Amino acid sequence: MGAVQEANKALIQRWIGPADEGPGPFLLSDAALGLLAEDAVWHLPPTAEIPGIDDSRTVRGRQAIHAIQRRAGEIYDVATIQVEIRNLLADGDWVVLQYLMRCRATNGNDYEQEYLFVFEIHDGRIATIWDYYDTLQVSRLVL
């Protein structure tokens, strides 16, 4: 595999990996801003619900994406989040990440969910994210 693919995989491993300080994955930390392009776009499933957000299907801009990610602390017990990478594939500027997340929701329910992300990487930063998961399960167990 080429150097670009390896660098892009390493970027996504960093993004989903453990935070440097504190609990939870790195993507929930303020330092994760540096992994996102300024004009990054995050496409969520059309039925995704994020408390306090009217239309969360497409989130535009590094700050808006980070704000949505930080809201995870409102619905998940971040200290209990465990991530198991199932597949991490790269082809040029494209990376596919499949992972299992286990944690406890702040409402006390146990939560386990498979996620699939497709990333487009430009100049060493995440430019676009397509996010796929079972939104009904989130609604039933977490919200």
DSSP file (Angstrom, degrees, kcal/mol; ACC not computed):
  #  RESIDUE AA STRUCTURE BP1 BP2  ACC     N-H-->O    O-->H-N    N-H-->O    O-->H-N    TCO  KAPPA ALPHA  PHI   PSI    X-CA   Y-CA   Z-CA
    1    1 A M              0   0    0      0, 0.0    90,-0.1     0, 0.0     0, 0.0   0.000 360.0 360.0 360.0 144.1    0.0    0.0    0.0
    2    2 A G     >  -     0   0    0      1,-0.1     4,-2.1     4,-0.0     5,-0.2  -0.142 360.0-107.1 -74.9 168.6    1.2    3.5   -0.9
    3    3 A A  H  > S+     0   0    0      1,-0.2     4,-2.5     2,-0.2     5,-0.2   0.854 117.5  55.0 -63.6 -37.0    2.4    6.2    1.5
    4    4 A V  H  > S+     0   0    0      2,-0.2     4,-2.5     1,-0.2    -1,-0.2   0.940 109.1  47.2 -63.9 -46.6   -0.8    8.3    0.9
    5    5 A Q  H  > S+     0   0    0      1,-0.2     4,-2.5     2,-0.2    -2,-0.2   0.914 113.1  48.5 -61.7 -43.0   -3.1    5.4    1.9
    6    6 A E  H  X S+     0   0    0     -4,-2.1     4,-2.4     2,-0.2    -1,-0.2   0.904 112.1  48.8 -64.7 -41.6   -1.0    4.6    5.0
    7    7 A A  H  X S+     0   0    0     -4,-2.5     4,-2.0     2,-0.2    -1,-0.2   0.900 112.3  49.0 -64.2 -40.3   -1.0    8.3    6.0
    8    8 A N  H  X S+     0   0    0     -4,-2.5     4,-1.9     2,-0.2    -2,-0.2   0.892 111.1  49.1 -68.6 -39.0   -4.8    8.5    5.5
    9    9 A K  H  X S+     0   0    0     -4,-2.5     4,-2.6     2,-0.2    -2,-0.2   0.915 110.3  51.5 -63.6 -42.1   -5.4    5.3    7.5
   10   10 A A  H  X S+     0   0    0     -4,-2.4     4,-2.1     1,-0.2    -2,-0.2   0.879 107.0  54.4 -62.5 -37.7   -3.2    6.7   10.3
   11   11 A L  H  X S+     0   0    0     -4,-2.0     4,-2.1     2,-0.2    -1,-0.2   0.923 111.7  43.5 -60.8 -45.2   -5.2   10.0   10.3
   12   12 A I  H  X S+     0   0    0     -4,-1.9     4,-2.3     2,-0.2     5,-0.2   0.866 110.5  54.8 -72.4 -36.1   -8.5    8.0   10.8
   13   13 A Q  H  X S+     0   0    0     -4,-2.6     4,-1.4     1,-0.2    -1,-0.2   0.899 110.5  47.6 -61.1 -39.3   -6.9    5.7   13.5
   14   14 A R  H  < S+     0   0    0     -4,-2.1    12,-0.3    -5,-0.2    -2,-0.2   0.926 110.4  52.0 -64.4 -45.4   -5.9    8.9   15.3
   15   15 A W  H  < S+     0   0    0     -4,-2.1    12,-1.5     1,-0.2    -2,-0.2   0.888 119.5  33.7 -59.8 -43.4   -9.4   10.4   14.9
   16   16 A I  H  < S+     0   0    0     -4,-2.3    -1,-0.2    10,-0.2    -2,-0.2   0.600 103.7  96.2 -90.6 -12.6  -11.2    7.3   16.3
   17   17 A G  S  < S-     0   0    0     -4,-1.4     9,-4.2    -5,-0.2    10,-0.4  -0.013  88.3 -63.8 -72.2 179.1   -8.4    6.4   18.8
   18   18 A P  B     -A   25   0A   0      0, 0.0    -1,-0.2     0, 0.0     6,-0.0  -0.270  56.6-102.2 -66.2 148.7   -8.3    7.2   22.5
   19   19 A A        -     0   0    0      5,-2.7     3,-0.1     3,-0.2     7,-0.1  -0.335  22.6-127.8 -64.9 150.6   -8.0   10.9   23.7
   20   20 A D  S    S+     0   0    0      1,-0.3     2,-0.4     6,-0.1    -1,-0.1   0.915  96.2  17.3 -66.1 -43.6   -4.6   12.1   24.8
   21   21 A E  S    S+     0   0    0      2,-0.1    -1,-0.3     5,-0.1    -2,-0.0  -0.996 119.3   9.7-131.7 134.5   -6.0   13.4   28.1
   22   22 A G  S    S-     0   0    0     -2,-0.4    -3,-0.2    -3,-0.1     7,-0.1  -0.190  93.7 -49.2  88.1 176.0   -9.3   12.4   29.6
   23   23 A P  S    S+     0   0    0      0, 0.0    56,-0.2     0, 0.0    -2,-0.1  -0.264  88.7  33.2 -83.8 168.9  -11.8    9.7   28.6
   24   24 A G  S    S-     0   0    0     54,-0.3    -5,-2.7    57,-0.3     2,-0.1  -0.050  93.6 -35.2  84.9 178.2  -13.3    8.8   25.3
   25   25 A P  B >   -A   18   0A   0      0, 0.0     3,-1.7     0, 0.0     4,-0.2  -0.362  54.6-113.7 -75.5 156.1  -12.1    8.9   21.7
   26   26 A F  G >  S+     0   0    0     -9,-4.2     3,-2.5   -12,-0.3     6,-0.4   0.823 109.7  71.5 -56.0 -35.9   -9.8   11.6   20.4
   27   27 A L  G 3  S+     0   0    0    -12,-1.5    -1,-0.3   -10,-0.4   -11,-0.1   0.690  93.8  56.2 -60.9 -17.4  -12.6   12.9   18.0
   28   28 A L  G <  S+     0   0    0     -3,-1.7    -1,-0.3   -13,-0.1    -2,-0.2   0.537  92.9  91.1 -87.6  -7.1  -14.4   14.3   21.1
   29   29 A S  S X  S-     0   0    0     -3,-2.5     3,-1.3    -4,-0.2     4,-0.3  -0.493  85.3-119.7 -89.1 158.1  -11.3   16.3   22.2
   30   30 A D  G >  S+     0   0    0      1,-0.3     3,-1.6     2,-0.2     4,-0.3   0.818 112.0  66.3 -62.1 -30.9  -10.6   19.9   21.2
   31   31 A A  G >  S+     0   0    0      1,-0.3     3,-1.3     2,-0.2    -1,-0.3   0.732  84.0  74.6 -64.2 -20.9   -7.3   18.7   19.6
   32   32 A A  G X  S+     0   0    0     -3,-1.3     3,-1.9    -6,-0.4     4,-0.5   0.703  74.9  80.0 -67.0 -18.6   -9.4   16.8   17.0
   33   33 A L  G X  S+     0   0    0     -3,-1.6     3,-1.4     1,-0.3    -1,-0.3   0.868  83.9  62.5 -53.5 -36.7  -10.2   20.2   15.4
   34   34 A G  G <  S+     0   0    0     -3,-1.3    -1,-0.3    -4,-0.3    -2,-0.2   0.642  96.4  58.1 -66.6 -14.8   -6.8   19.9   13.7
   35   35 A L  G <  S+     0   0    0     -3,-1.9    91,-3.5    -4,-0.2     2,-0.4   0.588  95.4  78.3 -89.0 -11.8   -7.8   16.8   11.9
   36   36 A L  E <  S-b  126   0B   0     -3,-1.4    91,-0.2    -4,-0.5     2,-0.1  -0.797  83.0-119.8-102.2 138.5  -10.7   18.4   10.1
   37   37 A A  E >   -     0   0B   0     89,-2.8     3,-1.9    -2,-0.4    25,-0.2  -0.415  31.6-113.6 -65.2 150.4  -10.5   20.7    7.1
   38   38 A E  E 3  S+     0   0B   0      1,-0.3    24,-2.2    23,-0.1    25,-0.3   0.875 118.1  37.2 -54.5 -40.1  -11.9   24.2    7.8
   39   39 A D  E 3  S+     0   0B   0     22,-0.2    -1,-0.3    23,-0.1    22,-0.1  -0.013  87.5 153.7-104.0  28.8  -14.8   23.6    5.4
   40   40 A A  E <   -     0   0B   0     -3,-1.9    21,-3.6    86,-0.1     2,-0.4  -0.146  30.6-149.2 -57.6 152.5  -15.3   19.9    6.2
   41   41 A V  E     -bC 128  60B   0     86,-2.1    88,-2.4    19,-0.2     2,-0.5  -0.994   6.7-162.1-129.5 134.0  -18.8   18.4    5.7
   42   42 A W  E     -bC 129  59B   0     17,-2.7    17,-2.8    -2,-0.4     2,-0.7  -0.970   5.6-158.7-120.0 117.8  -20.3   15.6    7.7
   43   43 A H  E     -bC 130  58B   0     86,-3.7    88,-2.6    -2,-0.5    15,-0.2  -0.870  12.7-169.0 -98.7 114.5  -23.3   13.7    6.2
   44   44 A L        -     0   0    0     13,-3.0    88,-0.1    -2,-0.7    -2,-0.0  -0.582  38.3 -80.1 -95.2 162.2  -25.4   12.0    8.8
   45   45 A P    >   -     0   0    0      0, 0.0     3,-2.1     0, 0.0    -1,-0.1  -0.312  44.8-115.1 -57.4 147.3  -28.2    9.4    8.1
   46   46 A P  T 3  S+     0   0    0      0, 0.0    11,-0.1     0, 0.0    10,-0.1   0.732 115.4  49.2 -60.8 -22.1  -31.4   11.2    7.2
   47   47 A T  T 3  S+     0   0    0     10,-0.1     2,-0.1     9,-0.1    10,-0.0   0.290  81.5 129.3 -99.9  10.7  -33.1    9.9   10.3
   48   48 A A    <   -     0   0    0     -3,-2.1     2,-0.5    90,-0.0     8,-0.4  -0.390  41.8-159.4 -65.8 139.8  -30.4   11.0   12.7
   49   49 A E        -     0   0    0     86,-0.1     5,-0.1    -2,-0.1    -2,-0.1  -0.989  12.0-178.8-122.9 128.4  -31.5   13.0   15.7
   50   50 A I    >   -     0   0    0      3,-0.5     3,-2.4    -2,-0.5    -2,-0.0  -0.983  38.1-110.9-124.2 118.0  -29.2   15.2   17.7
   51   51 A P  T 3  S+     0   0    0      0, 0.0     3,-0.1     0, 0.0    23,-0.1  -0.171 100.9  14.2 -51.9 132.1  -30.8   16.9   20.7
   52   52 A G  T 3  S+     0   0    0      1,-0.2     2,-0.5     2,-0.0    -3,-0.0   0.399 102.8 105.0  85.7  -3.0  -31.1   20.6   20.1
   53   53 A I    <   -     0   0    0     -3,-2.4    -3,-0.5     1,-0.2     3,-0.3  -0.954  52.4-163.3-114.5 123.2  -30.3   20.5   16.4
   54   54 A D  S    S+     0   0    0     -2,-0.5     2,-0.5     1,-0.3    -1,-0.2   0.934  85.0  17.3 -70.4 -47.0  -33.2   21.0   14.0
   55   55 A D        +     0   0    0      1,-0.1    -1,-0.3     3,-0.1     3,-0.3  -0.882  63.7 161.8-131.7 100.4  -31.5   19.5   10.9
   56   56 A S        +     0   0    0     -2,-0.5   -12,-0.3    -8,-0.4     3,-0.2   0.222  47.1 102.4-102.8  14.4  -28.5   17.4   11.6
   57   57 A R  S    S+     0   0    0      1,-0.3   -13,-3.0   -11,-0.1     2,-0.5   0.894  92.3  23.8 -67.5 -38.4  -28.3   15.6    8.2
   58   58 A T  E    S-C   43   0B   0     -3,-0.3     2,-0.5   -15,-0.2    -1,-0.3  -0.971  70.5-169.3-130.8 118.9  -25.5   17.8    6.9
   59   59 A V  E     -C   42   0B   0    -17,-2.8   -17,-2.7    -2,-0.5     2,-0.5  -0.926  12.4-159.1-108.5 125.5  -23.1   19.5    9.2
   60   60 A R  E     +C   41   0B   0     -2,-0.5     4,-0.3   -19,-0.2   -19,-0.2  -0.894  45.7  22.9-115.4 131.2  -20.9   22.1    7.6
   61   61 A G  S  > S-     0   0    0    -21,-3.6     4,-2.5    -2,-0.5   -22,-0.2   0.233  79.2 -93.9  97.5 143.7  -17.6   23.5    8.8
   62   62 A R  H  > S+     0   0    0    -24,-2.2     4,-2.5     1,-0.2     5,-0.2   0.889 122.3  48.8 -55.6 -46.0  -15.0   22.3   11.3
   63   63 A Q  H  > S+     0   0    0    -25,-0.3     4,-2.2     1,-0.2    -1,-0.2   0.901 112.1  48.3 -65.6 -40.8  -16.4   24.2   14.3
   64   64 A A  H  > S+     0   0    0     -4,-0.3     4,-1.9     2,-0.2    -2,-0.2   0.898 112.5  48.8 -66.6 -40.8  -20.0   22.9   13.6
   65   65 A I  H  X S+     0   0    0     -4,-2.5     4,-2.5     1,-0.2    -2,-0.2   0.936 112.2  48.3 -63.3 -46.0  -18.8   19.3   13.3
   66   66 A H  H  X S+     0   0    0     -4,-2.5     4,-2.6    -5,-0.2    -2,-0.2   0.888 108.5  54.2 -63.4 -38.0  -16.7   19.6   16.5
   67   67 A A  H  X S+     0   0    0     -4,-2.2     4,-1.0     2,-0.2    -1,-0.2   0.901 109.8  47.4 -62.6 -40.6  -19.7   21.1   18.3
   68   68 A I  H  < S+     0   0    0     -4,-1.9     3,-0.5     2,-0.2     4,-0.4   0.919 112.0  50.1 -66.3 -43.4  -21.9   18.1   17.3
   69   69 A Q  H >< S+     0   0    0     -4,-2.5     3,-1.7     1,-0.2     4,-0.2   0.907 106.8  54.4 -62.0 -41.5  -19.2   15.6   18.3
   70   70 A R  H >< S+     0   0    0     -4,-2.6     3,-1.5     1,-0.3    -1,-0.2   0.773  94.6  70.0 -64.8 -24.7  -18.8   17.3   21.7
   71   71 A R  T >X S+     0   0    0     -4,-1.0     3,-2.2    -3,-0.5     4,-0.7   0.656  75.6  84.2 -67.1 -14.0  -22.5   16.8   22.3
   72   72 A A  H X> S+     0   0    0     -3,-1.7     4,-3.0    -4,-0.4     3,-1.0   0.833  78.7  66.7 -56.4 -30.7  -21.8   13.1   22.6
   73   73 A G  H <4 S+     0   0    0     -3,-1.5    -1,-0.3     1,-0.3     5,-0.2   0.698  95.4  56.9 -64.1 -18.3  -21.0   13.9   26.2
   74   74 A E  H <4 S+     0   0    0     -3,-2.2    -1,-0.3    -4,-0.2    -2,-0.2   0.735 120.1  25.9 -82.7 -24.3  -24.6   14.8   26.7
   75   75 A I  H << S+     0   0    0     -3,-1.0    31,-1.7    -4,-0.7    32,-0.4   0.629 119.6  52.3-115.2 -18.9  -26.0   11.4   25.6
   76   76 A Y  B  < S-G  105   0C   0     -4,-3.0     2,-1.5    29,-0.3    29,-0.3  -0.925  79.4-121.5-119.3 145.5  -23.1    9.0   26.2
   77   77 A D    >   -     0   0    0     27,-3.4     3,-2.6    -2,-0.4    27,-0.5  -0.718  33.1-161.4 -78.4  93.2  -21.1    8.3   29.4
   78   78 A V  G >  S+     0   0    0     -2,-1.5     3,-1.5     1,-0.3   -54,-0.3   0.793  82.2  63.5 -54.6 -35.7  -17.8    9.2   27.6
   79   79 A A  G 3  S+     0   0    0      1,-0.3    -1,-0.3   -56,-0.2   -55,-0.2   0.720 103.9  49.8 -63.2 -19.8  -15.7    7.5   30.2
   80   80 A T  G <  S+     0   0    0     -3,-2.6    -1,-0.3    24,-0.2     2,-0.2   0.482  80.0 123.0 -97.7  -2.9  -17.3    4.2   29.3
   81   81 A I    <   +     0   0    0     -3,-1.5     2,-0.4    -4,-0.4   -57,-0.3  -0.419  35.4 180.0 -67.0 126.4  -16.8    4.4   25.5
   82   82 A Q  E     -D  102   0B   0     20,-2.8    20,-2.5    -2,-0.2     2,-0.4  -0.996   9.0-160.3-125.3 133.6  -14.9    1.5   24.0
   83   83 A V  E     -D  101   0B   0     -2,-0.4     2,-0.5    18,-0.2    18,-0.2  -0.953   6.7-170.3-118.7 131.2  -14.2    1.4   20.3
   84   84 A E  E     -D  100   0B   0     16,-2.7    16,-2.5    -2,-0.4     2,-0.4  -0.959  19.2-140.8-120.4 111.5  -13.2   -1.8   18.4
   85   85 A I  E     +D   99   0B   0     -2,-0.5    14,-0.3    14,-0.2     3,-0.1  -0.578  22.0 177.3 -73.1 125.4  -12.1   -1.2   14.8
   86   86 A R  E     +     0   0B   0     12,-2.8     2,-0.3    -2,-0.4    13,-0.2   0.843  68.1   1.0 -93.2 -45.2  -13.5   -4.0   12.6
   87   87 A N  E     -D   98   0B   0     11,-1.9    11,-2.8     2,-0.0    -1,-0.4  -0.996  52.6-177.1-147.5 141.2  -12.1   -2.8    9.2
   88   88 A L  E     +D   97   0B   0     -2,-0.3     2,-0.4     9,-0.2     9,-0.2  -0.903  18.4 173.4-140.5 108.8  -10.0    0.2    8.1
   89   89 A L  E     -D   96   0B   0      7,-2.6     7,-3.0    -2,-0.4     2,-0.4  -0.921   9.5-168.3-123.0 141.3   -9.5    0.4    4.3
   90   90 A A  E     +D   95   0B   0     -2,-0.4     2,-0.3     5,-0.2     5,-0.2  -0.985  13.8 172.9-133.1 143.0   -7.9    3.1    2.2
   91   91 A D  E >   -D   94   0B   0      3,-2.7     3,-1.9    -2,-0.4     2,-0.2  -0.838  67.9 -57.9-145.3 103.8   -7.7    3.8   -1.5
   92   92 A G  T 3  S-     0   0    0     -2,-0.3   -84,-0.1     1,-0.3    -1,-0.1  -0.423 123.8  -8.6  61.0-125.3   -6.1    7.1   -2.4
   93   93 A D  T 3  S+     0   0    0     -2,-0.2    28,-3.1    -3,-0.1     2,-0.4   0.314 120.8  90.2 -86.4   8.4   -7.9   10.0   -0.7
   94   94 A W  E <   -DE  91 120B   0     -3,-1.9    -3,-2.7    26,-0.2     2,-0.4  -0.892  50.2-179.0-113.0 135.7  -10.7    7.6    0.5
   95   95 A V  E     -DE  90 119B   0     24,-2.0    24,-3.3    -2,-0.4     2,-0.5  -0.998  10.7-158.9-132.6 135.6  -10.9    5.7    3.8
   96   96 A V  E     -DE  89 118B   0     -7,-3.0    -7,-2.6    -2,-0.4     2,-0.5  -0.964  10.4-171.4-114.2 129.0  -13.6    3.4    5.0
   97   97 A L  E     -DE  88 117B   0     20,-2.7    20,-3.0    -2,-0.5     2,-0.5  -0.983   7.0-177.3-123.3 123.4  -13.9    2.7    8.8
   98   98 A Q  E     +DE  87 116B   0    -11,-2.8   -12,-2.8    -2,-0.5   -11,-1.9  -0.986  20.7 159.8-115.8 128.7  -16.1    0.1   10.3
   99   99 A Y  E     -DE  85 115B   0     16,-2.0    16,-2.9    -2,-0.5     2,-0.5  -0.977  36.9-129.8-147.4 160.9  -16.2   -0.1   14.1
  100  100 A L  E     -DE  84 114B   0    -16,-2.5   -16,-2.7    -2,-0.3     2,-0.5  -0.935  22.0-161.6-108.7 130.9  -18.1   -1.3   17.1
  101  101 A M  E     -DE  83 113B   0     12,-2.8    12,-2.2    -2,-0.5     2,-0.4  -0.958   8.0-177.2-115.0 132.7  -18.8    1.2   19.9
  102  102 A R  E     +DE  82 112B   0    -20,-2.5   -20,-2.8    -2,-0.5     2,-0.3  -0.981  23.6 120.8-124.1 139.5  -19.8    0.0   23.3
  103  103 A C  E     - E   0 111B   0      8,-2.4     8,-3.0    -2,-0.4     2,-0.4  -0.957  57.2 -90.3-169.6-174.2  -20.7    2.3   26.2
  104  104 A R  E     - E   0 110B   0    -27,-0.5   -27,-3.4    -2,-0.3     6,-0.2  -0.959  37.7-129.0-113.1 136.6  -23.3    3.3   28.7
  105  105 A A  B >   -G   76   0C   0      4,-3.4     3,-2.2    -2,-0.4   -29,-0.3  -0.445  26.4-111.4 -76.8 158.9  -25.7    6.1   27.8
  106  106 A T  T 3  S+     0   0    0    -31,-1.7   -30,-0.1     1,-0.3    -1,-0.1   0.701 119.2  64.4 -65.7 -16.6  -26.2    8.9   30.3
  107  107 A N  T 3  S-     0   0    0    -32,-0.4    -1,-0.3    35,-0.2   -31,-0.1   0.444 122.9-106.2 -83.3   1.1  -29.7    7.6   30.8
  108  108 A G  S <  S+     0   0    0     -3,-2.2     2,-0.2     1,-0.3    -2,-0.1   0.262  76.9 132.3  96.8 -11.6  -28.1    4.4   32.3
  109  109 A N        -     0   0    0     32,-0.3    -4,-3.4    33,-0.1    -1,-0.3  -0.474  60.3-118.0 -74.2 143.1  -28.8    2.1   29.3
  110  110 A D  E     -E  104   0B   0     -6,-0.2     2,-0.4    -2,-0.2    -6,-0.2  -0.592  34.6-160.4 -72.9 143.1  -26.1   -0.1   27.9
  111  111 A Y  E     +E  103   0B   0     -8,-3.0    -8,-2.4    -2,-0.2     2,-0.3  -0.993  19.6 170.4-134.0 133.7  -25.4    0.8   24.3
  112  112 A E  E     +E  102   0B   0     -2,-0.4     2,-0.3   -10,-0.2   -10,-0.2  -0.983  13.1 165.2-142.0 130.5  -23.7   -1.2   21.5
  113  113 A Q  E     -E  101   0B   0    -12,-2.2   -12,-2.8    -2,-0.3     2,-0.4  -0.997  31.7-135.0-151.1 139.2  -23.7   -0.1   17.9
  114  114 A E  E     -E  100   0B   0     -2,-0.3    20,-0.5   -14,-0.2     2,-0.3  -0.794  28.9-168.7 -89.3 136.7  -21.9   -0.8   14.6
  115  115 A Y  E     -E   99   0B   0    -16,-2.9   -16,-2.0    -2,-0.4     2,-0.4  -0.927  12.9-163.2-125.1 150.9  -20.8    2.3   12.6
  116  116 A L  E     -EF  98 132B   0     16,-2.2    16,-2.5    -2,-0.3     2,-0.4  -0.987  10.9-176.1-133.8 125.3  -19.6    2.7    9.1
  117  117 A F  E     -EF  97 131B   0    -20,-3.0   -20,-2.7    -2,-0.4     2,-0.5  -0.948  12.8-161.3-120.0 140.7  -17.8    5.9    8.0
  118  118 A V  E     -EF  96 130B   0     12,-2.3    12,-2.6    -2,-0.4     2,-0.4  -0.995  19.3-166.9-117.9 124.3  -16.6    6.9    4.6
  119  119 A F  E     -EF  95 129B   0    -24,-3.3   -24,-2.0    -2,-0.5     2,-0.5  -0.861  17.6-155.6-113.8 143.6  -14.0    9.7    4.7
  120  120 A E  E     -EF  94 128B   0      8,-2.4     7,-3.0    -2,-0.4     8,-1.6  -0.990  19.5-157.6-113.1 126.8  -12.5   11.8    1.9
  121  121 A I  E     - F   0 126B   0    -28,-3.1     2,-0.4    -2,-0.5     5,-0.2  -0.887  12.2-178.5-109.3 131.0   -9.1   13.2    2.9
  122  122 A H  E >  S- F   0 125B   0      3,-2.5     3,-1.7    -2,-0.4    -2,-0.0  -0.997  71.1 -14.5-128.8 128.6   -7.6   16.4    1.4
  123  123 A D  T 3  S-     0   0    0     -2,-0.4    -1,-0.1     1,-0.3     3,-0.1   0.841 128.0 -52.1  51.9  40.3   -4.1   17.7    2.3
  124  124 A G  T 3  S+     0   0    0      1,-0.2     2,-0.3   -87,-0.0    -1,-0.3   0.632 119.2  99.0  76.4  14.1   -3.9   15.5    5.4
  125  125 A R  E <  S- F   0 122B   0     -3,-1.7    -3,-2.5   -89,-0.0     2,-0.5  -0.953  82.3-101.3-132.3 153.0   -7.3   16.6    6.8
  126  126 A I  E     +bF  36 121B   0    -91,-3.5   -89,-2.8    -2,-0.3    -5,-0.2  -0.614  41.0 170.8 -73.0 119.0  -10.7   15.1    6.9
  127  127 A A  E     +     0   0B   0     -7,-3.0   -86,-2.1    -2,-0.5     2,-0.4   0.808  63.4  15.3 -98.6 -39.0  -12.7   17.0    4.2
  128  128 A T  E     -bF  41 120B   0     -8,-1.6    -8,-2.4   -88,-0.2     2,-0.4  -0.999  59.2-166.9-142.3 141.6  -15.9   14.9    4.0
  129  129 A I  E     -bF  42 119B   0    -88,-2.4   -86,-3.7    -2,-0.4     2,-0.5  -0.997   4.5-166.2-128.7 128.8  -17.5   12.3    6.3
  130  130 A W  E     -bF  43 118B   0    -12,-2.6   -12,-2.3    -2,-0.4     2,-0.4  -0.982  18.2-161.8-110.3 125.9  -20.4   10.0    5.4
  131  131 A D  E     - F   0 117B   0    -88,-2.6     2,-0.4    -2,-0.5   -14,-0.2  -0.925  10.5-176.6-119.0 126.8  -21.8    8.4    8.5
  132  132 A Y  E     + F   0 116B   0    -16,-2.5   -16,-2.2    -2,-0.4     2,-0.3  -0.987  21.3 130.3-128.6 125.5  -24.0    5.2    8.6
  133  133 A Y        -     0   0    0     -2,-0.4     2,-1.2   -18,-0.2   -18,-0.1  -0.967  64.0 -80.5-161.1 169.6  -25.5    3.7   11.7
  134  134 A D     >  -     0   0    0    -20,-0.5     4,-1.4    -2,-0.3     3,-0.2  -0.664  40.2-177.0 -80.7  97.7  -28.9    2.4   13.1
  135  135 A T  H  > S+     0   0    0     -2,-1.2     4,-2.2     1,-0.2    -1,-0.2   0.790  78.9  60.7 -69.8 -27.6  -30.6    5.6   14.1
  136  136 A L  H  > S+     0   0    0      2,-0.2     4,-2.4     1,-0.2    -1,-0.2   0.904 102.7  51.7 -65.7 -40.2  -33.6    3.7   15.5
  137  137 A Q  H  > S+     0   0    0      2,-0.2     4,-2.5     1,-0.2     5,-0.4   0.904 108.9  50.7 -63.0 -41.0  -31.3    1.9   18.0
  138  138 A V  H  X>S+     0   0    0     -4,-1.4     4,-2.7     1,-0.2     5,-1.7   0.939 111.1  48.9 -60.4 -46.8  -29.9    5.3   19.1
  139  139 A S  H  <5S+     0   0    0     -4,-2.2    -2,-0.2     1,-0.2    -1,-0.2   0.895 115.0  44.7 -60.6 -40.9  -33.4    6.6   19.6
  140  140 A R  H  <5S+     0   0    0     -4,-2.4    -1,-0.2    -5,-0.1    -2,-0.2   0.887 127.0  25.0 -72.4 -39.9  -34.5    3.6   21.6
  141  141 A L  H  <5S+     0   0    0     -4,-2.5   -32,-0.3    -5,-0.2    -2,-0.2   0.774 132.1  24.9 -98.4 -28.8  -31.5    3.2   23.9
  142  142 A V  T  <5       0   0    0     -4,-2.7    -3,-0.2    -5,-0.4   -35,-0.2   0.841 360.0 360.0-109.9 -44.4  -29.9    6.6   24.2
  143  143 A L      <       0   0    0     -5,-1.7    -4,-0.1   -38,-0.0    -3,-0.1   0.469 360.0 360.0 -86.6 360.0  -32.3    9.5   23.5
